[in-house]
Amino acid sequence: MNYPLQFGLPQLVLAVLAVGAVLLLISSLVRLRRVRASAGDAAVRASWRDRLQFRPGRAVGGLALLIVSLLLLWFVTLVQTYLGLTGEVKAAHVVATPISNAAHRLDVALTLYDEDGHAQTPHSYDVEGDMWVLQADIVELNHWVNVLGVHSGYKVTRLFGERLDGVSPTQHQIMLNGGDGSFFADMRDRAWWTKPFVRSAYGNAVISAPGEFDVYVSQDAIKARPSHGGG
């Protein structure tokens, strides 16, 4: 099961902004505290008339810093939440071609990618069907874990075909990456349930017609998009 870490340039920029926002927040609170302390000392020394004339002008800078820092923290949290929940990783490259003079047969060239985005050795498969199906086991993490930069777990496990006429193919499914292992048994026994990190676990598949596709795994599903060339 792969659990890719998604920490690149956007997350680095957001981390720098977050640190800056925290420093601004601390600076603004210290400044406001000093203004209050100074005003208190002046109130003790000044007459009643002097206290009526006191204006908290020096607090304006501290309040401005406080507002800016809070807005910056809010912005960083919002952007990182968006990046965390919409993140996806490339899991495979598929080139499916109908086999000439063979009804309901596809030649499927499949390249899988590891969690670091490195292509593994490509393989070709003779698949019965008019459409190809790639299945993966998904361990969906809670959203707050995704926001921290950890992608939901996945493992591409099966390749098979489906026919447009609805007839069930007679070919056995092709097991990938060692198959599902004990995934579904663990799911049945809830052995995969690790609170508070895991939200759910299930199998998910993408079905597509012949062509060239890049296959991605999002935080909760496997999907295919037409490729513009290259595996």
C-alpha positions in Angstrom: 0.0 0.0 0.0 1.4 3.4 -1.0 1.0 6.5 1.1 2.7 9.3 -0.9 3.9 12.5 0.8 2.8 15.6 -1.1 5.3 18.3 0.0 6.6 20.3 -2.9 7.2 24.0 -3.7 3.6 25.1 -3.0 3.7 23.5 0.5 7.2 25.0 1.1 5.9 28.5 0.2 2.9 28.0 2.5 5.1 26.8 5.3 7.3 30.0 5.0 4.1 32.1 4.9 2.8 30.3 8.0 6.0 30.9 9.9 5.9 34.6 8.9 2.3 34.9 10.0 3.1 33.3 13.4 6.0 35.7 13.9 3.8 38.6 13.0 1.1 37.4 15.4 3.6 37.1 18.3 5.0 40.6 17.4 1.6 42.2 17.4 0.6 40.6 20.7 3.9 41.7 22.3 3.5 45.2 20.9 -0.1 45.5 22.2 1.0 44.3 25.6 3.7 46.9 25.8 1.2 49.6 24.7 -1.2 48.5 27.5 1.6 48.4 30.1 2.8 51.9 29.0 -0.7 53.3 29.2 -1.1 51.8 32.7 2.1 53.4 33.9 1.1 56.7 32.4 -2.4 56.5 34.0 -0.8 56.1 37.4 1.5 59.1 37.0 -0.9 61.4 35.1 -3.7 63.5 36.5 -7.4 62.8 35.7 -7.2 65.5 32.9 -4.2 63.8 31.4 -5.9 60.4 31.4 -8.9 61.9 29.6 -6.6 63.1 26.9 -4.9 59.7 26.4 -5.3 58.2 22.9 -4.2 54.7 22.1 -2.4 55.8 18.9 0.5 53.5 19.5 -1.8 50.5 19.5 -2.8 51.0 15.9 0.4 49.4 14.6 -0.1 46.4 16.9 -3.7 45.9 15.9 -2.7 46.2 12.2 0.0 43.5 12.6 -2.6 41.3 14.5 -5.1 41.6 11.6 -2.5 41.0 8.9 -1.1 37.9 10.7 -4.6 36.4 11.3 -5.5 37.0 7.6 -2.3 35.4 6.5 -2.8 32.4 8.7 -6.3 32.0 7.3 -5.1 32.3 3.7 -2.4 29.6 4.3 -4.9 27.3 6.0 -7.4 27.7 3.1 -4.8 27.1 0.3 -3.3 24.1 2.1 -6.7 22.6 2.7 -7.5 23.0 -1.1 -4.2 21.4 -2.0 -4.6 18.6 0.5 -8.1 17.6 -0.6 -7.5 17.9 -4.3 -4.1 16.2 -4.5 -3.7 13.3 -6.7 -0.7 11.1 -7.8 0.0 9.4 -11.1 -0.4 5.6 -10.7 -0.2 4.2 -14.2 0.0 4.8 -17.9 -2.2 2.7 -20.2 -2.1 2.2 -24.0 -5.0 -0.1 -25.0 -5.3 -1.2 -28.6 -7.9 -3.5 -30.2 -6.3 -6.6 -31.6 -6.9 -7.0 -35.4 -9.0 -9.9 -36.5 -9.8 -10.8 -32.9 -13.2 -9.8 -31.6 -13.4 -8.4 -28.1 -9.6 -8.5 -27.5 -7.3 -5.7 -26.4 -3.5 -5.4 -26.3 -2.9 -3.4 -23.1 0.5 -1.9 -22.5 0.6 -1.0 -18.8 3.2 1.0 -16.9 2.8 1.3 -13.1 4.4 4.1 -11.0 5.6 3.8 -7.4 4.7 6.3 -4.7 7.7 8.5 -5.7 6.5 8.8 -9.2 9.1 6.5 -10.8 7.9 4.3 -13.7 8.3 0.6 -13.2 9.0 -1.9 -16.0 6.1 -1.8 -18.6 4.3 -5.0 -19.4 1.8 -5.9 -22.2 -1.3 -8.0 -21.6 -3.8 -9.7 -23.8 -7.1 -8.7 -22.3 -10.6 -10.1 -23.3 -13.1 -7.2 -23.7 -13.9 -4.0 -25.5 -13.0 -1.9 -22.5 -10.1 -2.2 -20.0 -10.6 -2.0 -16.3 -7.9 -1.1 -13.7 -8.8 -1.7 -10.1 -7.1 -0.3 -6.9 -7.5 -0.8 -3.2 -8.1 2.6 -1.5 -7.5 3.5 2.1 -9.1 7.0 2.4 -7.6 9.1 5.2 -9.4 11.7 7.1 -9.3 15.2 5.6 -7.0 16.7 8.3 -4.4 14.1 7.4 -4.6 15.0 3.7 -4.2 18.7 4.7 -0.9 17.7 6.4 0.4 16.5 3.0 -0.2 12.8 3.4 -2.0 11.2 0.4 -4.6 8.5 0.9 -3.2 5.0 0.6 -3.6 3.0 -2.6 -2.5 -0.1 -4.4 -3.2 -1.0 -8.0 -4.2 -4.7 -7.9 -6.1 -5.9 -10.9 -6.4 -5.5 -14.7 -9.3 -7.1 -16.7 -11.7 -6.4 -19.5 -15.4 -5.8 -20.1 -17.5 -6.3 -23.2 -19.9 -3.8 -24.6 -22.5 -6.5 -25.4 -22.7 -7.3 -21.7 -21.4 -10.8 -22.0 -19.1 -11.7 -19.2 -15.5 -12.4 -20.3 -14.2 -15.9 -19.6 -10.6 -14.7 -19.0 -9.4 -14.6 -15.4 -8.5 -11.2 -14.0 -4.8 -10.3 -14.1 -3.4 -9.7 -10.7 -0.9 -6.8 -10.2 1.5 -5.9 -7.4 0.8 -9.3 -5.7 -3.0 -8.7 -5.8 -5.2 -7.6 -3.0 -3.5 -9.8 -0.4 -5.5 -9.7 2.9 -7.0 -6.2 2.1 -10.6 -7.3 1.9 -10.3 -9.7 4.7 -8.9 -6.9 6.9 -11.6 -4.6 5.7 -14.3 -7.2 6.7 -12.6 -7.6 10.1 -12.1 -3.8 10.3 -8.4 -4.5 10.9 -7.6 -1.5 8.6 -9.5 0.9 10.8 -6.9 3.0 12.6 -8.6 5.9 14.3 -8.3 8.9 14.0 -6.4 8.6 10.7 -8.5 6.3 8.4 -11.9 7.4 7.2 -12.8 4.3 5.0 -11.3 1.5 2.9 -12.7 0.0 -0.3 -11.9 -1.2 -3.8 -12.3 1.2 -6.7 -12.0 0.8 -10.5 -11.7 2.9 -13.6 -13.3 1.7 -16.9 -12.3 3.1 -20.2 -12.4 2.5 -24.0 -9.2 1.8 -26.0 -6.7 4.6 -26.3 -3.8 6.1 -24.4 -4.4 7.3 -20.8 -2.7 8.4 -17.7 -4.3 7.0 -14.6 -4.4 9.0 -11.3 -5.4 8.2 -7.8 -7.1 11.1 -5.9 -7.8 11.1 -2.2 -10.8 8.7 -2.7 -10.8 7.3 -6.2 -8.9 6.0 -9.3 -9.5 7.9 -12.6 -8.1 8.0 -16.1 -7.5 11.0 -18.4 -6.4 11.0 -22.1 -2.7 11.1 -22.3 -0.8 13.6 -24.5 2.0 11.0 -25.1 4.6 9.4 -23.0 4.4 6.8 -20.3 
